[in-house]
Amino acid sequence: MLADSKTQSSQRPSKTDVPLSRIEATSTRDNTPLPFPRRKRSLTWKRCMDVCVSIAALLVAAPVLLVASALVKLASRGPVFYSQTRLGLHGRPFTIYKIRTMIHDCERLTGARWASARDPRITAVGRFLRRSHIDELPQLWNVLRGQMSLVGPRPERPEFVPQLEKVIPRYRERLQVLPGVTGLAQVQLPPDTDLASVRRKLAYDLYYVKRVGWWLDLRILFATAGHVLGLPYSAARTLFRMPHGQAVELAYQQPELDLGKGSLMNGTHAPTNGTH
């Protein structure tokens, strides 16, 4: 359950200290859906995995959620859970759920903002919940509702997407699949610190979009569990045969090289210059 640099109101680390409340939210109703790279029928396995794993995880994590909820309630005023609009498949907005880790109503005066590494709005309990990623557990409900998948690009807020689309080429292509609770970028790269790090994560997101498969998803889930337990990124990359950064960057800069290799249609992973 990794968040690529979470914020109570945005779940992104600070790339700028300037409030983004004036950025016009993306109007997704008028957007033409992006072409999905694979037939819906071929992803039945993914939905089955999402449902089965989410139900099991919620049952196991129920006591943890109860304890975390009590701590949040005791530590600060306001609700235990909060909801927020994110962009999902083809840019359709949906409501995401998390455990609150910041002071209540923290954007009332500032508007939508990215968080900083030591954001004063984060509560003491919230810092622990973020480090352990317990605050992400309610998103399993989004997975059960079909709004998210266990694995996929992390969903972004509609307030931020227009700016990111302007400065990062191909940013919107990540909306071709359901957003995920964790993703290839989250088990390979540290939290974002600037737009350059967002662009690096986009390369991993698009690499995943073109190679969706049960074996890749399974490795990402194991790598996620390892990361939560403190496994370094480099160790996870080796242990779970994650794609190397050079191959990911090459695929991003030259997307035509990925076409016609079979990996897009049948879920296999054709060997390409040190991909694994």
N, C-alpha and C positions, 0 to 999 in steps of 0.2 A: 504494500500500500504506500507507494512512494508518491510524493508530490514534488514536482520539479520546482522547489523553492516556494513554500506555501506562504500565504498570507491569510489573515482572518477574513479579509474582504477580497483578496485577489489571488492569493496563493502564488505569487511571483516575487523573487527577491528584487531588490531595488536596482533598476537600470537608470533611474532618474529620480531626482527629488521634486520634480515639477508635477503638480497634480494633473491628472488626466481626465478630470470630470468634464472638461469642455469638448473632449473628443466625441464626435457623434457616434452613437452605437450603430453597429452593422444592421441594416434592414434585410434580414434573411428571407422575408416572405417574397421578395422580388427576385431573389437569386435563382438562377437555373441550377438544378442539382448537378454536382460534379459527377463525372462518370465513375462508377464503382469498378475497380479493376478486375473483380471476379464475380461470377454468378452467385446470386444469393443462395441457391441450392447447395453450392460447394462449401458454404460456411455453416452448415447445420452442426457440424462437430463443435464449432466455436461456441454456439449458443448453448449446446448441451453442457460443455465444460463450464461455461459461465454460471449456469443455473446450479449445477451440482456442487461446484466448489464454493459458490457464494452461500448456499444454504448450509453446507458443512461449516464454513468459516464463521457464519453468524451464530450458529449453535455453540461452537467452541468459544467464540469471543464474547458471548453474552455476559458472563461474569465480569470480564474486563471492561465492557461498556458500562455496566452498572457502577463499578468503582470509579471509572473516569467521570461519569456523569455526576456522581456525588461530590467528587473533588472540585469539579468546575463550579458547581452550585455553591459550595462552601467558600471558594476562593474569590469569587467576584459576583456582583449582581448581574442579572440578565438571564436569558434562556440558556439551557445546556447545549441545544443544537441550533444551528442556523442554516438558512438556505440562501442560495445565490444563483443567478442566471449564468449559464455557460452555453457555449455553442457546441452542438453535437454533430451527428452525421449530416453531411451536406449543408452545414451551417444552421441547422434548425436549433432554436433555443430550447433549453430544458433547465429544470431546477435541480441543483446539486445539493447534497446534504453532508454536513460535517459537524464535528464537535467544536464548539466555540473555543478558541485559544487566545482571543484578544478581548480587550475591554468591550463592553456592550456598545453598539451603535458608534463604532470608532470612526466611521467616515461621514458622520453627520455634518461636520464643519469643513472637512477637507475635500470631500468627494472621493471618487475612485482613485486609489493610489497603489503603486507597488510597495511592498514592504522592504525595509532595510535589514541587514544582517542582525542588528541589535535593536530592532524596532521596539520603542518603549511601550507600544500598545499591546504587546504580547504579555500575558500574565505569567507568573512563575509556574503555575500548573500547565499553562499552555506551552511553555518551552519544553517541558518534559513530554507532553503529548505529541509535539512536533518531532522531537528527536526519535521517539519510538514509533511514530506514524500511526498511533492509536486514533488520532483525530480523523483519519481517513476511513476508518471502518464503516461509518454510516453510508459510504458510497456503494457498499455492497447492495443496498436497497435499490440504488440507481441501476445496478447491474441486473438485478432480478426484474426490474421494470422494463428492461430492454433499452434503456437510455444510454448505458455505458457497457463496456466489456471489461473483463479483468485486465486485458492487455490491449494497449493502443496508445496513441498520442494523448497527452494530458489535455483536458478541455480548457479553453481560454475564455476569459470574460469578453462579452461583445464590445465593451468600452475600449478595450485595448487592441482588438484585431485590426481596425482600420489603419492605425499607426504602424503596426507590425507589417501589414501587407504592403505599405508604401516603401518601406526600407529593406525588406527581406524578400527577395524573389522566390516565387512558388510557395509562399507561406500558406495560402489557402488550400493547397493540394492535400494537406494533412487531414482535411475534413472528409476525405473519401472513405474513411472507416469510422466505426464507433470510437469515441474517446475511451481511454482506459484508466483504471485505478493505478496501474503501473505501466511502464513501457520500456522499449529498448533504450531510449535516451536516459531514462531514470536509473537504469542499472549500469550505465556506462559512464555517465558524466555527473559532476557535482552540480549543485544548484546554480541557477543563472546569476550572473553578476552584472552583465551588460548585454547590449544588443548582439555583440559578437557571439556570446555564449548561447543566446537564443537561436541564432543562425546555425550554430553547430548542432544543437539539439534538433532543429528542423531537418537536418541531413539524416539523422538517425530515424526520425519519424517517417520520412519518405522512404527510407530504406525498408522499414518495417511494412509500410503500406503496400509495397510492391512484392513483398515476400511473406504475406500472411500465411501461416501454416501451423498445424498443431504442435509440431516438434519445436519450432521457434518459440511459440507461446509457452510451452512447457519449460523450456530453458530459461525464459525470462522470469517465469514465476519462481523457479528455484533460485535464480540469481537475486530476485527481490527478497526472498526469505533470508538468503545469505547476507544481503546488505543490511537488513533490519537487525540481524544478529552481530553485525560489525565486520563482515567480510569486506576487505578492501576491493575497490573497483578492479584493480589489475588481477587480483586473485579470482574474482568472479568471471572476468573475461576469459581467463585461461581454463578454469574449471568447467565452465558451462559453454565453452566454445562460442563466445560471442564474436560478432564480426569486428574486424580491426578498423580503426578510425580511417586509415588510408583508403580502404575499400569503400567505406561509407561515403567519404568525401568525393571519391571518384564517381560514385553512382549519382551523387547530387549534382556535380558539375557537368556530367555527361550522361543524362538520363537515357539517351538513345541506346547506350550500351547494354541496358537492362532488358531491352525488348527482344522477344523471340527466343528466350532461353528456357522456356518451359516452367520456370519457377513461379511465374505469375498465375498460371492457370491450374497447376496440379498440386501446389503446396510444397514441392520439392525445392531444394536449394542447390542450384547448379554451381559448381566450383568456379569462382572468379577471383583470380589474383589475391589469394590470401583472405578470402571472405571469412573463412572459419579458422 
